[in-house]
Amino acid sequence: MIALPTPPSLDLKGKRALVTGASSGIGQGCAVSLAAAGAHVTCAARGADRLAETVDAMTRTGYAAKALVLDQNDLGALEPVLMDGAFDIVVNSAGLARHTPALDTTPEDYDAVMSVNLRSAYFLSAWAAKAMIAAEKPGSIIHISSQMGHVGGLDRAVYCASKHGLEGMVKAMAIEWGKSNVRINTVAPTFIRTPLSQPTFDNPERAAWIMEKIKLPRPGEVEDIMGAVLYLASGASAMVTGTSLLIDGGWTAG
Ligand SMILES: NC(=O)c1ccc[n+]([C@@H]2O[C@H](COP(=O)([O-])OP(=O)(O)OC[C@H]3O[C@@H](n4cnc5c(N)ncnc54)[C@H](OP(=O)(O)O)[C@@H]3O)[C@@H](O)[C@H]2O)c1
C-alpha cells in the first residue's frame, strides 16, 4: 500500500490559548471555537461581568476556560500576561471603532482607536512571541483585523489606518519570527453583527451600503469567523504566516 499524505488536524488538546476581547462578539466566538477544539482558553477583556458570563457559559458547556480582567491599553498590565509562561495561541480581538468623516476626527478619537487597535496589538504580539521563542515553542498569533485593513471605507479613516497598520506590522513580524516557528496572521472580516457594528447596521444608508458591497446574500455572523481562527490556530495552517485571511463575502473582490 502506498503511504497517503497525513490529513490536517484541528485538534488543540493540550494547547494554552489567550483570547482578548473574549467577552463579546468575534472574540467570544474565537474563545468558543478554540475551547471546543480542546484548548484551555484564557478569556480577557475589561468588563468583569460580561467576561464572567462568557466564562461561566463556557465552563458549563464543558470547555476549559478562565477569565482575566485586563485593559490592554495598560501595557504594564499586559506584559506579564504574555511573559509569565508562553501561550501556544494568542488571538487578539479587542478593538474599538469611532467612525466619523476624516475632517471631523478629533485627536482624542484618533488616540483611542490607535491605542487599542494598533499600539496594544503591537506589544501584545512582541511579548507573546518573546515568550514563545524563549520557551522554544511553536506558536500562532492571530489578530482580528478587518476588510478595512485592505480597502478604505466610509467615515473610517482612523479605523482603516489602524487596521492597515496592523496588516503591515504582521507582515514585518512574520519575517522576523518565522525561523523560530512563531506564526502571525490576521483574520479580516467584513461586517459581522456584534455590538461594535450595530450602529452601522442601524443606519439604513450604511446597511444598504453593506448589502451592496457584500457579494453573498447576507452580512457576516460571528460563526463565519470561528472556522478561520481555528484553522490559523491549528497545525492545519502550519505553513501559513504573514498573511491575512479575508472573510468578507466577496467585498474586496470588486
Ligand atoms: N463587528 C464587525 O463588523 C467587525 C468587522 C471587522 C473587524 N472587526 C474587528 O473585530 C474585533 C472585535 O470586534 P467585535 O465586533 O467583536 O466588537 P465587540 O463586540 O464590541 O467586542 C469588543 C471586545 O473587546 C474588548 N475590549 C475593548 N477594548 C478593550 C481594551 N482596551 N482592553 C481589553 N479588552 C477590550 C471588549 O470588552 P470590554 O469593553 O469589556 O473591555 C469586548 O470584549 C475588533 O478588532 C474589530 O475591529 C469587527
The ligand as a Tripos MOL2 file, in Angstrom:
@<TRIPOS>MOLECULE
LIG
   48    52     1     0     0
SMALL
NO_CHARGES

@<TRIPOS>ATOM
      1 N1        -18.0750   43.5160   14.0380 N.am      1 LIG1
      2 C1        -17.5920   43.7740   12.8440 C.2       1 LIG1
      3 O1        -18.3280   44.0600   11.8740 O.2       1 LIG1
      4 C2        -16.1040   43.7310   12.6260 C.ar      1 LIG1
      5 C3        -15.6480   43.6830   11.2940 C.ar      1 LIG1
      6 C4        -14.2820   43.6250   11.0530 C.ar      1 LIG1
      7 C5        -13.3990   43.6260   12.1110 C.ar      1 LIG1
      8 N2        -13.8540   43.6790   13.4000 N.ar      1 LIG1
      9 C6        -12.8750   43.6820   14.4850 C.3       1 LIG1
     10 O2        -13.1090   42.5710   15.3130 O.3       1 LIG1
     11 C7        -12.6630   42.8750   16.6400 C.3       1 LIG1
     12 C8        -13.7860   42.5400   17.6250 C.3       1 LIG1
     13 O3        -14.9050   43.3390   17.2940 O.3       1 LIG1
     14 P1        -16.3860   42.9640   17.7690 P.3       1 LIG1
     15 O4        -17.2600   43.3730   16.6700 O.co2     1 LIG1
     16 O5        -16.4090   41.5970   18.2930 O.co2     1 LIG1
     17 O6        -16.5490   44.0500   18.9450 O.3       1 LIG1
     18 P2        -17.2960   43.9900   20.3560 P.3       1 LIG1
     19 O7        -18.4510   43.0520   20.2890 O.co2     1 LIG1
     20 O8        -17.5000   45.4200   20.7220 O.co2     1 LIG1
     21 O9        -16.2080   43.3540   21.3150 O.3       1 LIG1
     22 C9        -15.0170   44.0440   21.6220 C.3       1 LIG1
     23 C10       -14.3060   43.2890   22.7390 C.3       1 LIG1
     24 O10       -13.0660   43.9430   23.0170 O.3       1 LIG1
     25 C11       -12.9850   44.2400   24.4160 C.3       1 LIG1
     26 N3        -12.1420   45.4200   24.5960 N.ar      1 LIG1
     27 C12       -12.3260   46.6470   24.0380 C.ar      1 LIG1
     28 N4        -11.3620   47.4890   24.4500 N.ar      1 LIG1
     29 C13       -10.5330   46.7700   25.2650 C.ar      1 LIG1
     30 C14        -9.3530   47.0830   25.9890 C.ar      1 LIG1
     31 N5         -8.8220   48.3060   25.9940 N.pl3     1 LIG1
     32 N6         -8.7580   46.0970   26.7110 N.ar      1 LIG1
     33 C15        -9.2920   44.8610   26.7310 C.ar      1 LIG1
     34 N7        -10.4000   44.4990   26.0670 N.ar      1 LIG1
     35 C16       -11.0190   45.4490   25.3500 C.ar      1 LIG1
     36 C17       -14.4550   44.4030   24.8330 C.3       1 LIG1
     37 O11       -14.6940   44.1900   26.2140 O.3       1 LIG1
     38 P3        -14.6180   45.4010   27.3020 P.3       1 LIG1
     39 O12       -15.2830   46.5920   26.6650 O.co2     1 LIG1
     40 O13       -15.3110   44.8670   28.4960 O.co2     1 LIG1
     41 O14       -13.1480   45.5970   27.5270 O.co2     1 LIG1
     42 C18       -15.1110   43.2780   24.0360 C.3       1 LIG1
     43 O15       -14.9000   42.0280   24.6830 O.3       1 LIG1
     44 C19       -12.2520   44.3430   16.6220 C.3       1 LIG1
     45 O16       -10.8560   44.4330   16.4830 O.3       1 LIG1
     46 C20       -12.9480   44.8970   15.3890 C.3       1 LIG1
     47 O17       -12.2430   45.9790   14.8500 O.3       1 LIG1
     48 C21       -15.1980   43.7280   13.6790 C.ar      1 LIG1
@<TRIPOS>BOND
     1     1     2 1
     2     2     3 2
     3     2     4 1
     4     4     5 ar
     5     4    48 ar
     6     5     6 ar
     7     6     7 ar
     8     7     8 ar
     9     8     9 1
    10     8    48 ar
    11     9    10 1
    12     9    46 1
    13    10    11 1
    14    11    12 1
    15    11    44 1
    16    12    13 1
    17    13    14 1
    18    14    15 2
    19    14    16 1
    20    14    17 1
    21    17    18 1
    22    18    19 2
    23    18    20 1
    24    18    21 1
    25    21    22 1
    26    22    23 1
    27    23    24 1
    28    23    42 1
    29    24    25 1
    30    25    26 1
    31    25    36 1
    32    26    27 ar
    33    26    35 ar
    34    27    28 ar
    35    28    29 ar
    36    29    30 ar
    37    29    35 ar
    38    30    31 1
    39    30    32 ar
    40    32    33 ar
    41    33    34 ar
    42    34    35 ar
    43    36    37 1
    44    36    42 1
    45    37    38 1
    46    38    39 2
    47    38    40 1
    48    38    41 1
    49    42    43 1
    50    44    45 1
    51    44    46 1
    52    46    47 1
@<TRIPOS>SUBSTRUCTURE
     1 LIG1         1 GROUP 0 **** ****
